[in-house]
Amino acid sequence: MTLPADPSLSPASAQPVVASAGSTDPAAPLVVLLHGRGSNEREILSLAAHLPEAFAYTAVRAPIAEGGGYAWFANRGIGRPTPESLAEQMAWFRRWLDDYSPAGRPVILVGFSGGAAFAGGLVLEDPNRYAGAAILYGTLPFEAGVPVTPGRLAGLSVFVAQGDQDRVIPAELLARTWEYLTTDSAATVHTRRDPGGHQISAQTLNELGTWISASPAT
């Protein structure tokens, strides 16, 4: 199901465009799929066909039109959101999420590339709202107005996957993300290093499904 947005509204007030798959049980744990920069909700939703059937999957279109696709935030360079834009769009997303999935229903965020930075910002802003987060081939939003402090994600289930040949996300941001998540964050982390580049491999998708199945949301 796809809900149309009102093009006359600004990104901060427009109704998000969403596409859904998987379980239709309103009590089923919800996995929110966040696409990469320049992509859209339909492309990322294709992952749902390869993920556990017991979950509900919703892909959300990012609010900023860019290059034939959409972006989650304005940035100062790849992987470096501007604090003002990130804050505005996270507030927009939270208004949608709190209406779509009231507190009490487990929510897992799965973000790829730019969507990974957005997912990272959301869990760093309010880690108690989410049952888990997958940061796939992307960076956390460092120096972007969200707290990246020791113990910030204590106990949160996190899946982090990176490609050894990734030439899209700056190497220093990938390294910093890996280091923070596996040490200072205090998250419960499942890690995967992929020999490939900036794309979700079949092996990573398989491990993502296993991680979702074993998440605290179940």
TORSEMI-286958 format. One record per residue (C-alpha): residue number from 1; x, z, y; chain; residue in one letter. Coordinates in steps of 0.1 Angstrom, whole numbers, plus 2048, in hexadecimal, padded with zeros to 3 digits. Example, Ala and Ser with C-alpha at 12.3 -4.5 7.8 and 13.67 -1.06 7.14 Angstrom:
# residues 2
+-----+-----+-----+-----+------+------+
| pos |   u |   w |   v | unit | code |
+-----+-----+-----+-----+------+------+
|   1 | 87B | 84E | 7D3 |    A |    A |
|   2 | 889 | 847 | 7F5 |    A |    S |
+-----+-----+-----+-----+------+------+
//
This chain:
# residues 218
+-----+-----+-----+-----+------+------+
| pos |   u |   w |   v | unit | code |
+-----+-----+-----+-----+------+------+
|   1 | 800 | 800 | 800 |    A |    M |
|   2 | 80D | 7F7 | 822 |    A |    T |
|   3 | 7FF | 805 | 843 |    A |    L |
|   4 | 803 | 7F0 | 862 |    A |    P |
|   5 | 813 | 7FE | 881 |    A |    A |
|   6 | 805 | 7F9 | 8A4 |    A |    D |
|   7 | 81F | 7E3 | 8B5 |    A |    P |
|   8 | 813 | 7EF | 8D7 |    A |    S |
|   9 | 820 | 812 | 8D0 |    A |    L |
|  10 | 844 | 81E | 8D6 |    A |    S |
|  11 | 859 | 827 | 8B7 |    A |    P |
|  12 | 855 | 84B | 8BF |    A |    A |
|  13 | 82F | 84A | 8BD |    A |    S |
|  14 | 828 | 82C | 8A6 |    A |    A |
|  15 | 818 | 833 | 884 |    A |    Q |
|  16 | 833 | 82E | 86A |    A |    P |
|  17 | 830 | 810 | 853 |    A |    V |
|  18 | 832 | 81C | 82F |    A |    V |
|  19 | 831 | 80D | 80C |    A |    A |
|  20 | 82A | 821 | 7ED |    A |    S |
|  21 | 830 | 820 | 7C7 |    A |    A |
|  22 | 831 | 837 | 7A9 |    A |    G |
|  23 | 819 | 853 | 7A3 |    A |    S |
|  24 | 7F9 | 855 | 7B8 |    A |    T |
|  25 | 7F4 | 87A | 7B1 |    A |    D |
|  26 | 7F4 | 88B | 7D3 |    A |    P |
|  27 | 806 | 8A9 | 7C3 |    A |    A |
|  28 | 822 | 895 | 7B4 |    A |    A |
|  29 | 844 | 89B | 7C3 |    A |    P |
|  30 | 84B | 881 | 7DF |    A |    L |
|  31 | 86A | 86C | 7E1 |    A |    V |
|  32 | 86E | 85D | 804 |    A |    V |
|  33 | 884 | 83E | 804 |    A |    L |
|  34 | 897 | 836 | 824 |    A |    L |
|  35 | 8A5 | 813 | 827 |    A |    H |
|  36 | 8C6 | 807 | 837 |    A |    G |
|  37 | 8CA | 7F9 | 859 |    A |    R |
|  38 | 8BC | 7D6 | 85D |    A |    G |
|  39 | 8A6 | 7DA | 83E |    A |    S |
|  40 | 882 | 7E5 | 839 |    A |    N |
|  41 | 86B | 7FB | 823 |    A |    E |
|  42 | 863 | 7DF | 80A |    A |    R |
|  43 | 887 | 7DA | 800 |    A |    E |
|  44 | 88F | 7FF | 7FA |    A |    I |
|  45 | 86E | 804 | 7E7 |    A |    L |
|  46 | 87A | 7ED | 7CC |    A |    S |
|  47 | 890 | 80A | 7C0 |    A |    L |
|  48 | 870 | 81C | 7B5 |    A |    A |
|  49 | 86B | 805 | 797 |    A |    A |
|  50 | 88C | 813 | 788 |    A |    H |
|  51 | 885 | 838 | 790 |    A |    L |
|  52 | 871 | 853 | 77E |    A |    P |
|  53 | 84C | 84B | 77B |    A |    E |
|  54 | 840 | 86E | 780 |    A |    A |
|  55 | 849 | 86E | 7A5 |    A |    F |
|  56 | 837 | 85F | 7C3 |    A |    A |
|  57 | 84D | 847 | 7D8 |    A |    Y |
|  58 | 848 | 83E | 7FC |    A |    T |
|  59 | 85E | 827 | 810 |    A |    A |
|  60 | 85C | 82A | 836 |    A |    V |
|  61 | 866 | 80E | 84E |    A |    R |
|  62 | 87F | 81A | 868 |    A |    A |
|  63 | 870 | 81A | 88C |    A |    P |
|  64 | 889 | 805 | 89E |    A |    I |
|  65 | 888 | 7DF | 89A |    A |    A |
|  66 | 8AB | 7D0 | 896 |    A |    E |
|  67 | 8B8 | 7AE | 889 |    A |    G |
|  68 | 89A | 7A4 | 875 |    A |    G |
|  69 | 897 | 7C7 | 866 |    A |    G |
|  70 | 896 | 7EB | 872 |    A |    Y |
|  71 | 8AD | 808 | 87B |    A |    A |
|  72 | 8A8 | 82E | 87B |    A |    W |
|  73 | 8BB | 835 | 89B |    A |    F |
|  74 | 8D0 | 826 | 8B6 |    A |    A |
|  75 | 8F5 | 82C | 8B0 |    A |    N |
|  76 | 917 | 82C | 8C0 |    A |    R |
|  77 | 927 | 819 | 8A3 |    A |    G |
|  78 | 920 | 817 | 87E |    A |    I |
|  79 | 916 | 838 | 870 |    A |    G |
|  80 | 917 | 849 | 892 |    A |    R |
|  81 | 8F3 | 850 | 89F |    A |    P |
|  82 | 8ED | 859 | 8C3 |    A |    T |
|  83 | 8E0 | 87D | 8C4 |    A |    P |
|  84 | 8C2 | 874 | 8D9 |    A |    E |
|  85 | 8B6 | 858 | 8C4 |    A |    S |
|  86 | 8BC | 86B | 8A3 |    A |    L |
|  87 | 8A8 | 888 | 8B0 |    A |    A |
|  88 | 88B | 873 | 8BD |    A |    E |
|  89 | 888 | 85F | 89C |    A |    Q |
|  90 | 88B | 87E | 886 |    A |    M |
|  91 | 86F | 88E | 89A |    A |    A |
|  92 | 85A | 86E | 894 |    A |    W |
|  93 | 861 | 870 | 86F |    A |    F |
|  94 | 859 | 894 | 86C |    A |    R |
|  95 | 837 | 890 | 87D |    A |    R |
|  96 | 82F | 875 | 863 |    A |    W |
|  97 | 83D | 889 | 846 |    A |    L |
|  98 | 82B | 8A9 | 84F |    A |    D |
|  99 | 80A | 896 | 850 |    A |    D |
| 100 | 810 | 880 | 831 |    A |    Y |
| 101 | 81E | 89C | 81B |    A |    S |
| 102 | 816 | 8BF | 827 |    A |    P |
| 103 | 82E | 8DB | 821 |    A |    A |
| 104 | 82D | 8E7 | 7FD |    A |    G |
| 105 | 830 | 8C4 | 7ED |    A |    R |
| 106 | 854 | 8BE | 7E3 |    A |    P |
| 107 | 865 | 8A2 | 7F6 |    A |    V |
| 108 | 885 | 891 | 7ED |    A |    I |
| 109 | 896 | 87A | 805 |    A |    L |
| 110 | 8AA | 85C | 7F8 |    A |    V |
| 111 | 8BD | 849 | 813 |    A |    G |
| 112 | 8D3 | 82B | 811 |    A |    F |
| 113 | 8EE | 822 | 82B |    A |    S |
| 114 | 8DD | 828 | 84D |    A |    G |
| 115 | 8C0 | 839 | 83B |    A |    G |
| 116 | 8DA | 850 | 82B |    A |    A |
| 117 | 8E5 | 85C | 84E |    A |    A |
| 118 | 8C0 | 861 | 857 |    A |    F |
| 119 | 8B9 | 874 | 838 |    A |    A |
| 120 | 8D8 | 889 | 83F |    A |    G |
| 121 | 8CC | 891 | 862 |    A |    G |
| 122 | 8AA | 89B | 855 |    A |    L |
| 123 | 8B8 | 8B4 | 83B |    A |    V |
| 124 | 8D2 | 8C2 | 852 |    A |    L |
| 125 | 8B7 | 8C8 | 86C |    A |    E |
| 126 | 8A0 | 8D9 | 854 |    A |    D |
| 127 | 8AE | 8DD | 831 |    A |    P |
| 128 | 891 | 8F4 | 825 |    A |    N |
| 129 | 878 | 8D7 | 82A |    A |    R |
| 130 | 887 | 8C2 | 80D |    A |    Y |
| 131 | 88C | 8C6 | 7E8 |    A |    A |
| 132 | 8AA | 8AF | 7E8 |    A |    G |
| 133 | 8BB | 892 | 7F9 |    A |    A |
| 134 | 8CF | 874 | 7ED |    A |    A |
| 135 | 8E9 | 867 | 804 |    A |    I |
| 136 | 8F1 | 844 | 7F7 |    A |    L |
| 137 | 90E | 830 | 804 |    A |    Y |
| 138 | 90C | 840 | 827 |    A |    G |
| 139 | 917 | 85C | 83D |    A |    T |
| 140 | 909 | 87B | 84A |    A |    L |
| 141 | 902 | 87A | 870 |    A |    P |
| 142 | 920 | 88D | 87D |    A |    F |
| 143 | 921 | 895 | 8A3 |    A |    E |
| 144 | 8FD | 88A | 8A6 |    A |    A |
| 145 | 8EC | 8AB | 8B0 |    A |    G |
| 146 | 8E4 | 8B9 | 88D |    A |    V |
| 147 | 8F7 | 8D7 | 87F |    A |    P |
| 148 | 912 | 8CE | 866 |    A |    V |
| 149 | 91D | 8F1 | 860 |    A |    T |
| 150 | 92A | 904 | 842 |    A |    P |
| 151 | 90E | 90D | 82A |    A |    G |
| 152 | 8F4 | 8F9 | 83C |    A |    R |
| 153 | 8E6 | 8E9 | 81C |    A |    L |
| 154 | 8EB | 907 | 806 |    A |    A |
| 155 | 8D9 | 902 | 7E5 |    A |    G |
| 156 | 8CA | 8E0 | 7EF |    A |    L |
| 157 | 8CC | 8C5 | 7D3 |    A |    S |
| 158 | 8E1 | 8A8 | 7E0 |    A |    V |
| 159 | 8EB | 887 | 7D0 |    A |    F |
| 160 | 908 | 875 | 7E1 |    A |    V |
| 161 | 914 | 853 | 7D7 |    A |    A |
| 162 | 92F | 83E | 7E7 |    A |    Q |
| 163 | 940 | 81D | 7DF |    A |    G |
| 164 | 965 | 81C | 7DD |    A |    D |
| 165 | 965 | 7F9 | 7EC |    A |    Q |
| 166 | 94C | 801 | 808 |    A |    D |
| 167 | 957 | 7EE | 827 |    A |    R |
| 168 | 937 | 7F4 | 83B |    A |    V |
| 169 | 938 | 81A | 841 |    A |    I |
| 170 | 959 | 826 | 852 |    A |    P |
| 171 | 96F | 835 | 837 |    A |    A |
| 172 | 975 | 855 | 84C |    A |    E |
| 173 | 94F | 85B | 84D |    A |    L |
| 174 | 94B | 856 | 828 |    A |    L |
| 175 | 968 | 86E | 821 |    A |    A |
| 176 | 95A | 888 | 839 |    A |    R |
| 177 | 937 | 885 | 82A |    A |    T |
| 178 | 945 | 88A | 807 |    A |    W |
| 179 | 95A | 8A7 | 811 |    A |    E |
| 180 | 93F | 8B9 | 823 |    A |    Y |
| 181 | 924 | 8B4 | 809 |    A |    L |
| 182 | 93B | 8BF | 7EC |    A |    T |
| 183 | 94A | 8DD | 7FD |    A |    T |
| 184 | 93E | 8EC | 81E |    A |    D |
| 185 | 919 | 8E3 | 81C |    A |    S |
| 186 | 914 | 8FA | 7FE |    A |    A |
| 187 | 8FB | 8E0 | 7F0 |    A |    A |
| 188 | 8F6 | 8DC | 7CA |    A |    T |
| 189 | 906 | 8B9 | 7C9 |    A |    V |
| 190 | 906 | 89D | 7B0 |    A |    H |
| 191 | 921 | 884 | 7B8 |    A |    T |
| 192 | 928 | 860 | 7AF |    A |    R |
| 193 | 944 | 849 | 7B8 |    A |    R |
| 194 | 93C | 825 | 7B3 |    A |    D |
| 195 | 959 | 80B | 7AF |    A |    P |
| 196 | 945 | 7F2 | 7C3 |    A |    G |
| 197 | 93C | 7EE | 7E7 |    A |    G |
| 198 | 91F | 7F5 | 7FF |    A |    H |
| 199 | 902 | 7F0 | 7E6 |    A |    Q |
| 200 | 8EF | 805 | 7CD |    A |    I |
| 201 | 8FC | 7FC | 7AB |    A |    S |
| 202 | 8E7 | 7FE | 78B |    A |    A |
| 203 | 8FC | 81C | 780 |    A |    Q |
| 204 | 8F5 | 82E | 7A0 |    A |    T |
| 205 | 8D0 | 827 | 79E |    A |    L |
| 206 | 8D0 | 835 | 77A |    A |    N |
| 207 | 8E1 | 855 | 785 |    A |    E |
| 208 | 8CA | 857 | 7A3 |    A |    L |
| 209 | 8AC | 857 | 78B |    A |    G |
| 210 | 8BB | 872 | 775 |    A |    T |
| 211 | 8C2 | 887 | 794 |    A |    W |
| 212 | 89E | 883 | 7A1 |    A |    I |
| 213 | 890 | 88D | 77E |    A |    S |
| 214 | 8A6 | 8AC | 77E |    A |    A |
| 215 | 89F | 8B6 | 7A2 |    A |    S |
| 216 | 88F | 8D7 | 7AC |    A |    P |
| 217 | 870 | 8C3 | 7B6 |    A |    A |
| 218 | 865 | 8C0 | 792 |    A |    T |
+-----+-----+-----+-----+------+------+
//
